[in-house]
Amino acid sequence: MSIPPILDPTPEAIAKAVAHLRAGEIVICPSDANYGIAVDPFNPDAVASCFESKKRPGMKPLTLFVAEPGDWRRFGTANNERLIDSLASLYWPGPLNIVMDKRDGAPNLALHEDATISVACHANPVVRSLARAFGGAIAMTSANLSGMSDGVLVDVDSAVQHVGKSVSLVLRGGPVETTTSTTILRVEHTMSLLREGDLTFDQIKSDVLELQ
């Protein structure tokens, strides 16, 4: 198997990664949990290549990783936007993904038209730097073949083993303060739990109630 270049996240390496993304190619990048494969969210062919490289079911959308907590407003909306602001102020940057209604003009990150979008703002400085350098947001999903690393965090070596043949470049950089996985919430009028990770739903409900 051909191994893509594995680079420390210097400004020069970030610039190379951005160039690959702009060319519609895939880059491996760390997050607060798994290493992920990142693409240009506004390039449908690049988004499709993510699904193909990891054999991901087309109905499971990628996540949009934004550089700054407030950037979610560029892409999503909800009946209760104050709740999203509260969650962002409490946990972003950090290992929480929020599924919300998609704003007009936001990218479609599934292989079918989806009315929602999953947004994350992780603390890992590499993924934030890459998103910022690319214009504020990148699309990403875990860098493993679907169903092959359930319950196990994907590190750089396993990422290269699983999807390296589809990738142009790897940015090295470890996870930040997470040991399980990201927590995923759906926010409409209220919030509901889609997946529990390091942040428990009970803790989130308690923190939000205290903030209000």
Accessible surface in RSA format (square Angstrom, percent):
REM  Atomic radii and reference values for relative SASA: ProtOr
REM  Chains: A
REM  Algorithm: Lee & Richards
REM  Probe-radius: 1.40
REM  Slices: 20
REM RES _ NUM      All-atoms   Total-Side   Main-Chain    Non-polar    All polar
REM                ABS   REL    ABS   REL    ABS   REL    ABS   REL    ABS   REL
RES MET A   1   137.04  71.0  53.87  35.6  83.18 198.0  58.73  49.9  78.32 103.8
RES SER A   2    94.15  79.6  75.52 100.8  18.63  42.9  51.48 109.6  42.67  59.8
RES ILE A   3   113.13  64.4  87.06  64.9  26.07  62.8  87.06  62.7  26.07  70.7
RES PRO A   4     9.58   7.0   0.76   0.7   8.82  32.1   7.22   6.0   2.36  14.7
RES PRO A   5    74.88  54.6  62.67  57.1  12.21  44.4  74.66  61.6   0.22   1.4
RES ILE A   6    57.97  33.0  37.00  27.6  20.97  50.5  37.00  26.6  20.97  56.9
RES LEU A   7    48.92  27.2  46.93  33.6   1.99   5.0  48.92  34.4   0.00   0.0
RES ASP A   8    80.14  56.1  73.69  73.3   6.45  15.3  18.41  43.3  61.72  61.6
RES PRO A   9    55.35  40.3  35.90  32.7  19.46  70.7  36.69  30.3  18.66 116.0
RES THR A  10    61.59  43.8  57.99  58.8   3.61   8.6  54.94  73.8   6.66  10.1
RES PRO A  11   108.45  79.0  96.40  87.9  12.05  43.8 102.72  84.8   5.73  35.6
RES GLU A  12   116.63  67.0 111.16  84.1   5.46  13.0  63.92 123.6  52.70  43.0
RES ALA A  13     3.82   3.5   2.62   4.0   1.20   2.7   3.35   4.7   0.48   1.3
RES ILE A  14    15.30   8.7  15.30  11.4   0.00   0.0  15.30  11.0   0.00   0.0
RES ALA A  15    60.52  55.6  49.05  75.7  11.47  26.1  54.52  76.8   6.00  15.9
RES LYS A  16   117.05  57.1 111.82  68.6   5.23  12.4  66.63  60.0  50.42  53.7
RES ALA A  17     0.00   0.0   0.00   0.0   0.00   0.0   0.00   0.0   0.00   0.0
RES VAL A  18    17.54  11.5  17.54  15.9   0.00   0.0  17.54  15.2   0.00   0.0
RES ALA A  19    61.65  56.7  50.42  77.8  11.22  25.5  56.39  79.4   5.25  13.9
RES HIS A  20    53.42  29.2  52.44  36.4   0.98   2.5  34.56  35.6  18.86  21.9
RES LEU A  21     0.14   0.1   0.00   0.0   0.14   0.3   0.00   0.0   0.14   0.4
RES ARG A  22   143.86  60.4 114.30  58.3  29.57  70.4  54.11  74.0  89.75  54.4
RES ALA A  23    70.13  64.5  31.95  49.3  38.17  86.8  44.50  62.7  25.63  67.9
RES GLY A  24    21.42  26.4   0.00   N/A  21.42  26.4   6.24  17.1  15.18  34.0
RES GLU A  25    64.23  36.9  59.38  44.9   4.85  11.5  26.71  51.7  37.51  30.6
RES ILE A  26     6.59   3.8   5.18   3.9   1.41   3.4   5.18   3.7   1.41   3.8
RES VAL A  27     0.00   0.0   0.00   0.0   0.00   0.0   0.00   0.0   0.00   0.0
RES ILE A  28     0.00   0.0   0.00   0.0   0.00   0.0   0.00   0.0   0.00   0.0
RES CYS A  29     0.00   0.0   0.00   0.0   0.00   0.0   0.00   0.0   0.00   0.0
RES PRO A  30     0.64   0.5   0.62   0.6   0.03   0.1   0.64   0.5   0.00   0.0
RES SER A  31     6.95   5.9   6.45   8.6   0.49   1.1   0.88   1.9   6.07   8.5
RES ASP A  32     0.71   0.5   0.71   0.7   0.00   0.0   0.00   0.0   0.71   0.7
RES ALA A  33     6.33   5.8   2.86   4.4   3.47   7.9   2.86   4.0   3.47   9.2
RES ASN A  34    35.78  24.7  34.26  33.1   1.52   3.7   3.90   9.4  31.88  30.8
RES TYR A  35    12.29   5.7  12.27   7.0   0.02   0.1   7.71   5.8   4.58   5.6
RES GLY A  36     1.56   1.9   0.00   N/A   1.56   1.9   1.56   4.3   0.00   0.0
RES ILE A  37     0.00   0.0   0.00   0.0   0.00   0.0   0.00   0.0   0.00   0.0
RES ALA A  38     0.00   0.0   0.00   0.0   0.00   0.0   0.00   0.0   0.00   0.0
RES VAL A  39     0.00   0.0   0.00   0.0   0.00   0.0   0.00   0.0   0.00   0.0
RES ASP A  40    24.48  17.1  24.48  24.4   0.00   0.0   0.00   0.0  24.48  24.4
RES PRO A  41     3.69   2.7   0.96   0.9   2.73   9.9   0.96   0.8   2.73  17.0
RES PHE A  42   114.79  57.4  88.65  54.9  26.14  68.0  93.28  56.6  21.51  61.6
RES ASN A  43    40.68  28.1  37.81  36.5   2.87   6.9   7.69  18.5  32.98  31.9
RES PRO A  44   106.02  77.3  96.90  88.3   9.12  33.2 101.30  83.6   4.73  29.4
RES ASP A  45   118.90  83.3 111.43 110.9   7.48  17.7  30.74  72.3  88.17  87.9
RES ALA A  46     1.79   1.6   0.00   0.0   1.79   4.1   1.57   2.2   0.22   0.6
RES VAL A  47     2.96   1.9   2.96   2.7   0.00   0.0   2.96   2.6   0.00   0.0
RES ALA A  48    39.54  36.4  36.59  56.5   2.95   6.7  36.81  51.8   2.73   7.2
RES SER A  49    31.92  27.0  28.63  38.2   3.29   7.6  30.56  65.1   1.36   1.9
RES CYS A  50     0.00   0.0   0.00   0.0   0.00   0.0   0.00   0.0   0.00   0.0
RES PHE A  51     5.30   2.7   3.52   2.2   1.79   4.6   3.80   2.3   1.50   4.3
RES GLU A  52   138.42  79.5 122.40  92.6  16.02  38.1  51.79 100.2  86.63  70.7
RES SER A  53    12.29  10.4   0.92   1.2  11.36  26.2   7.38  15.7   4.90   6.9
RES LYS A  54     3.99   1.9   3.99   2.4   0.00   0.0   0.25   0.2   3.74   4.0
RES LYS A  55   145.82  71.1 123.76  75.9  22.06  52.5 104.25  93.8  41.57  44.3
RES ARG A  56    41.11  17.3  32.07  16.3   9.04  21.5   0.57   0.8  40.54  24.6
RES PRO A  57    56.57  41.2  44.32  40.4  12.25  44.5  56.42  46.6   0.16   1.0
RES GLY A  58    18.25  22.5   0.00   N/A  18.25  22.5   8.96  24.6   9.29  20.8
RES MET A  59   126.41  65.5 113.35  75.0  13.06  31.1 104.87  89.2  21.55  28.5
RES LYS A  60   101.62  49.6  99.14  60.8   2.48   5.9  52.30  47.1  49.32  52.5
RES PRO A  61    42.07  30.7  35.19  32.1   6.88  25.0  35.19  29.1   6.88  42.8
RES LEU A  62     0.82   0.5   0.00   0.0   0.82   2.1   0.42   0.3   0.40   1.1
RES THR A  63    18.99  13.5  18.55  18.8   0.45   1.1   2.05   2.8  16.94  25.6
RES LEU A  64     0.00   0.0   0.00   0.0   0.00   0.0   0.00   0.0   0.00   0.0
RES PHE A  65    14.01   7.0  14.01   8.7   0.00   0.0  14.01   8.5   0.00   0.0
RES VAL A  66     2.39   1.6   0.00   0.0   2.39   5.8   0.00   0.0   2.39   6.5
RES ALA A  67     2.06   1.9   2.06   3.2   0.00   0.0   2.06   2.9   0.00   0.0
RES GLU A  68    68.44  39.3  68.44  51.8   0.00   0.0  39.34  76.1  29.09  23.8
RES PRO A  69    36.41  26.5  36.41  33.2   0.00   0.0  36.41  30.1   0.00   0.0
RES GLY A  70    49.42  60.9   0.00   N/A  49.42  60.9  35.83  98.3  13.58  30.4
RES ASP A  71    28.18  19.7  27.10  27.0   1.08   2.6   1.08   2.6  27.10  27.0
RES TRP A  72     1.01   0.4   1.01   0.5   0.00   0.0   0.00   0.0   1.01   1.6
RES ARG A  73   100.04  42.0  94.38  48.1   5.66  13.5  44.62  61.0  55.42  33.6
RES ARG A  74   123.10  51.7 100.72  51.3  22.38  53.3  53.61  73.3  69.49  42.1
RES PHE A  75     6.75   3.4   6.75   4.2   0.00   0.0   6.75   4.1   0.00   0.0
RES GLY A  76     0.00   0.0   0.00   N/A   0.00   0.0   0.00   0.0   0.00   0.0
RES THR A  77    41.54  29.5  41.54  42.1   0.00   0.0  26.32  35.4  15.22  23.0
RES ALA A  78    11.42  10.5   0.03   0.0  11.39  25.9   2.64   3.7   8.78  23.2
RES ASN A  79   102.23  70.5  63.01  60.9  39.22  94.4   9.56  23.0  92.67  89.6
RES ASN A  80    48.53  33.5  44.90  43.4   3.62   8.7   9.77  23.5  38.76  37.5
RES GLU A  81    43.60  25.0  39.83  30.1   3.77   9.0  17.23  33.3  26.36  21.5
RES ARG A  82   201.88  84.8 198.63 101.3   3.26   7.8  77.46 105.9 124.43  75.4
RES LEU A  83     9.77   5.4   8.58   6.1   1.19   3.0   9.51   6.7   0.26   0.7
RES ILE A  84     0.00   0.0   0.00   0.0   0.00   0.0   0.00   0.0   0.00   0.0
RES ASP A  85    54.82  38.4  50.09  49.9   4.73  11.2  25.37  59.7  29.44  29.4
RES SER A  86    18.54  15.7  15.50  20.7   3.04   7.0   2.79   6.0  15.74  22.1
RES LEU A  87     0.00   0.0   0.00   0.0   0.00   0.0   0.00   0.0   0.00   0.0
RES ALA A  88     6.97   6.4   6.51  10.0   0.46   1.0   6.51   9.2   0.46   1.2
RES SER A  89    83.81  70.8  44.20  59.0  39.61  91.3  52.85 112.5  30.96  43.4
RES LEU A  90    62.80  35.0  32.48  23.2  30.32  76.2  35.27  24.8  27.53  74.1
RES TYR A  91    24.49  11.4  15.56   8.9   8.93  23.2  22.07  16.6   2.41   3.0
RES TRP A  92    14.14   5.7   0.00   0.0  14.14  33.2   0.70   0.4  13.44  21.8
RES PRO A  93    53.58  39.0  35.56  32.4  18.02  65.5  35.56  29.4  18.02 112.0
RES GLY A  94     3.60   4.4   0.00   N/A   3.60   4.4   3.60   9.9   0.00   0.0
RES PRO A  95    20.79  15.2  20.57  18.8   0.22   0.8  20.57  17.0   0.22   1.4
RES LEU A  96     0.00   0.0   0.00   0.0   0.00   0.0   0.00   0.0   0.00   0.0
RES ASN A  97     9.68   6.7   9.68   9.4   0.00   0.0   0.00   0.0   9.68   9.4
RES ILE A  98     0.00   0.0   0.00   0.0   0.00   0.0   0.00   0.0   0.00   0.0
RES VAL A  99    20.36  13.4  20.36  18.4   0.00   0.0  20.36  17.7   0.00   0.0
RES MET A 100     0.00   0.0   0.00   0.0   0.00   0.0   0.00   0.0   0.00   0.0
RES ASP A 101    46.24  32.4  46.23  46.0   0.01   0.0  13.42  31.6  32.82  32.7
RES LYS A 102    37.48  18.3  18.21  11.2  19.27  45.9  16.80  15.1  20.68  22.0
RES ARG A 103    86.51  36.3  82.43  42.0   4.08   9.7  32.00  43.7  54.51  33.0
RES ASP A 104   144.36 101.1 119.18 118.6  25.19  59.6  42.66 100.4 101.71 101.4
RES GLY A 105    70.94  87.5   0.00   N/A  70.94  87.5  42.65 117.0  28.30  63.4
RES ALA A 106    14.87  13.7   0.00   0.0  14.87  33.8   1.04   1.5  13.83  36.6
RES PRO A 107     7.12   5.2   0.33   0.3   6.79  24.7   6.75   5.6   0.38   2.3
RES ASN A 108    45.98  31.7  31.37  30.3  14.61  35.2  20.06  48.3  25.92  25.1
RES LEU A 109     6.37   3.5   2.25   1.6   4.12  10.3   2.25   1.6   4.12  11.1
RES ALA A 110     6.36   5.8   0.00   0.0   6.36  14.5   0.00   0.0   6.36  16.9
RES LEU A 111    96.75  53.9  61.06  43.7  35.70  89.7  66.74  46.9  30.01  80.8
RES HIS A 112    84.56  46.2  74.17  51.6  10.39  26.6  75.20  77.5   9.35  10.9
RES GLU A 113   138.86  79.7 112.27  84.9  26.58  63.3  66.69 129.0  72.17  58.9
RES ASP A 114    24.98  17.5  22.34  22.2   2.65   6.3   4.40  10.4  20.58  20.5
RES ALA A 115    80.74  74.2  63.41  97.9  17.33  39.4  71.87 101.2   8.87  23.5
RES THR A 116    35.47  25.2  31.10  31.5   4.37  10.4  18.78  25.2  16.68  25.2
RES ILE A 117     4.70   2.7   1.65   1.2   3.06   7.4   4.70   3.4   0.00   0.0
RES SER A 118    15.22  12.9  13.37  17.8   1.85   4.3  11.80  25.1   3.42   4.8
RES VAL A 119     0.00   0.0   0.00   0.0   0.00   0.0   0.00   0.0   0.00   0.0
RES ALA A 120     0.00   0.0   0.00   0.0   0.00   0.0   0.00   0.0   0.00   0.0
RES CYS A 121     0.02   0.0   0.00   0.0   0.02   0.0   0.02   0.0   0.00   0.0
RES HIS A 122     2.89   1.6   1.93   1.3   0.96   2.5   1.93   2.0   0.96   1.1
RES ALA A 123    33.50  30.8  22.42  34.6  11.08  25.2  22.78  32.1  10.73  28.4
RES ASN A 124     1.02   0.7   1.02   1.0   0.00   0.0   0.00   0.0   1.02   1.0
RES PRO A 125    85.30  62.2  80.54  73.4   4.76  17.3  84.65  69.9   0.65   4.0
RES VAL A 126     9.85   6.5   8.12   7.4   1.72   4.2   9.85   8.6   0.00   0.0
RES VAL A 127     2.27   1.5   2.12   1.9   0.15   0.4   2.14   1.9   0.13   0.4
RES ARG A 128    46.21  19.4  45.55  23.2   0.65   1.6   5.46   7.5  40.75  24.7
RES SER A 129    41.07  34.7  37.97  50.7   3.10   7.1  14.67  31.2  26.40  37.0
RES LEU A 130     0.00   0.0   0.00   0.0   0.00   0.0   0.00   0.0   0.00   0.0
RES ALA A 131     0.42   0.4   0.42   0.6   0.00   0.0   0.42   0.6   0.00   0.0
RES ARG A 132   117.84  49.5 104.79  53.4  13.05  31.1  64.11  87.6  53.74  32.6
RES ALA A 133    50.12  46.1  21.51  33.2  28.61  65.1  33.38  47.0  16.74  44.3
RES PHE A 134    18.52   9.3   9.73   6.0   8.79  22.9   9.73   5.9   8.79  25.2
RES GLY A 135    52.10  64.2   0.00   N/A  52.10  64.2  36.51 100.2  15.59  34.9
RES GLY A 136     7.63   9.4   0.00   N/A   7.63   9.4   7.41  20.3   0.22   0.5
RES ALA A 137     7.63   7.0   2.61   4.0   5.02  11.4   2.61   3.7   5.02  13.3
RES ILE A 138     0.00   0.0   0.00   0.0   0.00   0.0   0.00   0.0   0.00   0.0
RES ALA A 139     0.00   0.0   0.00   0.0   0.00   0.0   0.00   0.0   0.00   0.0
RES MET A 140     3.52   1.8   2.66   1.8   0.86   2.1   2.66   2.3   0.86   1.1
RES THR A 141    14.83  10.5   4.49   4.6  10.33  24.6  11.36  15.3   3.47   5.2
RES SER A 142    30.95  26.2  22.22  29.7   8.73  20.1  11.79  25.1  19.16  26.8
RES ALA A 143     0.00   0.0   0.00   0.0   0.00   0.0   0.00   0.0   0.00   0.0
RES ASN A 144    11.07   7.6  11.07  10.7   0.00   0.0   0.00   0.0  11.07  10.7
RES LEU A 145    46.04  25.6  46.04  32.9   0.00   0.0  46.04  32.3   0.00   0.0
RES SER A 146    39.59  33.5  17.30  23.1  22.29  51.4  18.64  39.7  20.94  29.3
RES GLY A 147    56.27  69.4   0.00   N/A  56.27  69.4  24.28  66.6  31.99  71.7
RES MET A 148   127.00  65.8  96.97  64.2  30.02  71.5  67.42  57.3  59.58  78.9
RES SER A 149    19.62  16.6   9.11  12.2  10.51  24.2   7.12  15.2  12.50  17.5
RES ASP A 150   118.02  82.7  90.13  89.7  27.89  65.9  41.60  97.9  76.42  76.2
RES GLY A 151    90.63 111.8   0.00   N/A  90.63 111.8  45.04 123.6  45.59 102.1
RES VAL A 152   101.86  67.0  92.56  83.8   9.30  22.4  96.60  83.9   5.26  14.3
RES LEU A 153    55.94  31.2  40.36  28.9  15.58  39.2  40.41  28.4  15.53  41.8
RES VAL A 154     5.06   3.3   1.76   1.6   3.30   7.9   2.96   2.6   2.10   5.7
RES ASP A 155    77.72  54.4  75.01  74.7   2.71   6.4  34.65  81.5  43.07  43.0
RES VAL A 156    29.04  19.1  29.00  26.3   0.04   0.1  29.00  25.2   0.04   0.1
RES ASP A 157   105.96  74.2  98.37  97.9   7.59  17.9  31.11  73.2  74.85  74.6
RES SER A 158    29.32  24.8  27.48  36.7   1.84   4.2  27.36  58.3   1.96   2.7
RES ALA A 159     0.00   0.0   0.00   0.0   0.00   0.0   0.00   0.0   0.00   0.0
RES VAL A 160    11.03   7.3  11.03  10.0   0.00   0.0  11.03   9.6   0.00   0.0
RES GLN A 161   137.00  76.6 120.31  87.9  16.69  39.7  33.68  71.7 103.32  78.4
RES HIS A 162    32.89  18.0  22.58  15.7  10.31  26.4   8.13   8.4  24.77  28.8
RES VAL A 163     0.87   0.6   0.06   0.1   0.81   1.9   0.87   0.8   0.00   0.0
RES GLY A 164     1.78   2.2   0.00   N/A   1.78   2.2   0.00   0.0   1.78   4.0
RES LYS A 165   161.59  78.8 128.06  78.6  33.52  79.8  77.50  69.8  84.09  89.6
RES SER A 166    43.81  37.0  19.96  26.6  23.85  54.9  18.96  40.4  24.86  34.8
RES VAL A 167    14.43   9.5   0.17   0.2  14.26  34.4   1.46   1.3  12.96  35.2
RES SER A 168    31.77  26.8  17.95  24.0  13.82  31.8  11.18  23.8  20.59  28.8
RES LEU A 169     3.51   2.0   3.51   2.5   0.00   0.0   3.51   2.5   0.00   0.0
RES VAL A 170     0.00   0.0   0.00   0.0   0.00   0.0   0.00   0.0   0.00   0.0
RES LEU A 171     0.00   0.0   0.00   0.0   0.00   0.0   0.00   0.0   0.00   0.0
RES ARG A 172    97.94  41.1  97.84  49.9   0.10   0.2  40.71  55.6  57.23  34.7
RES GLY A 173    15.64  19.3   0.00   N/A  15.64  19.3  15.59  42.8   0.06   0.1
RES GLY A 174    45.16  55.7   0.00   N/A  45.16  55.7  24.74  67.9  20.42  45.7
RES PRO A 175    72.36  52.7  51.83  47.2  20.53  74.6  51.83  42.8  20.53 127.6
RES VAL A 176    42.80  28.2  38.74  35.1   4.06   9.8  41.71  36.2   1.09   2.9
RES GLU A 177   167.93  96.4 126.10  95.4  41.83  99.6  59.87 115.8 108.06  88.2
RES THR A 178     9.34   6.6   0.00   0.0   9.34  22.3   0.05   0.1   9.29  14.0
RES THR A 179   115.37  82.1  94.16  95.5  21.21  50.6  76.48 102.7  38.89  58.8
RES THR A 180    81.39  57.9  68.39  69.3  13.00  31.0  49.32  66.2  32.07  48.5
RES SER A 181    21.07  17.8  21.00  28.0   0.07   0.2  16.42  35.0   4.65   6.5
RES THR A 182     8.95   6.4   8.63   8.7   0.32   0.8   4.10   5.5   4.85   7.3
RES THR A 183     0.00   0.0   0.00   0.0   0.00   0.0   0.00   0.0   0.00   0.0
RES ILE A 184    33.67  19.2  33.67  25.1   0.00   0.0  33.67  24.2   0.00   0.0
RES LEU A 185     0.00   0.0   0.00   0.0   0.00   0.0   0.00   0.0   0.00   0.0
RES ARG A 186    35.91  15.1  35.42  18.1   0.49   1.2  13.06  17.9  22.85  13.8
RES VAL A 187     0.20   0.1   0.00   0.0   0.20   0.5   0.00   0.0   0.20   0.5
RES GLU A 188    80.12  46.0  79.81  60.4   0.31   0.7  10.94  21.2  69.19  56.5
RES HIS A 189   126.69  69.2 121.85  84.7   4.84  12.4  82.96  85.5  43.73  50.9
RES THR A 190   102.62  73.0  97.47  98.8   5.15  12.3  68.65  92.2  33.96  51.3
RES MET A 191    30.61  15.9  16.10  10.7  14.52  34.6  16.28  13.8  14.33  19.0
RES SER A 192    54.81  46.3  51.97  69.4   2.84   6.5  43.68  93.0  11.13  15.6
RES LEU A 193    65.60  36.5  38.97  27.9  26.63  67.0  38.97  27.4  26.63  71.7
RES LEU A 194   102.57  57.1  67.92  48.6  34.66  87.1  71.15  50.0  31.42  84.6
RES ARG A 195   108.16  45.4 102.43  52.2   5.74  13.7  53.74  73.4  54.42  33.0
RES GLU A 196    86.36  49.6  63.32  47.9  23.04  54.8  16.52  32.0  69.83  57.0
RES GLY A 197    11.14  13.7   0.00   N/A  11.14  13.7   0.21   0.6  10.93  24.5
RES ASP A 198    51.33  36.0  23.65  23.5  27.69  65.5  22.40  52.7  28.93  28.9
RES LEU A 199    33.88  18.9  32.48  23.2   1.40   3.5  33.87  23.8   0.01   0.0
RES THR A 200    59.29  42.2  58.46  59.3   0.83   2.0  52.45  70.4   6.85  10.3
RES PHE A 201    35.73  17.9  35.73  22.1   0.00   0.0  35.73  21.7   0.00   0.0
RES ASP A 202   105.83  74.1  98.72  98.3   7.11  16.8  33.31  78.4  72.52  72.3
RES GLN A 203    88.18  49.3  84.47  61.7   3.71   8.8  26.48  56.4  61.70  46.8
RES ILE A 204     0.00   0.0   0.00   0.0   0.00   0.0   0.00   0.0   0.00   0.0
RES LYS A 205    94.28  46.0  88.87  54.5   5.41  12.9  50.18  45.2  44.10  47.0
RES SER A 206    60.11  50.8  51.17  68.3   8.94  20.6  27.25  58.0  32.86  46.0
RES ASP A 207    32.46  22.7  29.23  29.1   3.22   7.6   5.63  13.2  26.83  26.8
RES VAL A 208     8.32   5.5   8.32   7.5   0.00   0.0   8.32   7.2   0.00   0.0
RES LEU A 209   135.33  75.4 126.22  90.3   9.11  22.9 127.37  89.5   7.96  21.4
RES GLU A 210   149.33  85.7 119.49  90.4  29.84  71.1  48.83  94.4 100.50  82.1
RES LEU A 211    91.35  50.9  62.51  44.7  28.84  72.5  67.42  47.4  23.93  64.4
RES GLN A 212   142.13  79.5  78.43  57.3  63.70 151.7  63.36 134.9  78.77  59.7
END  Absolute sums over single chains surface
CHAIN  1 A     9547.5       7449.3       2098.3       5321.4       4226.1
END  Absolute sums over all chains
TOTAL          9547.5       7449.3       2098.3       5321.4       4226.1
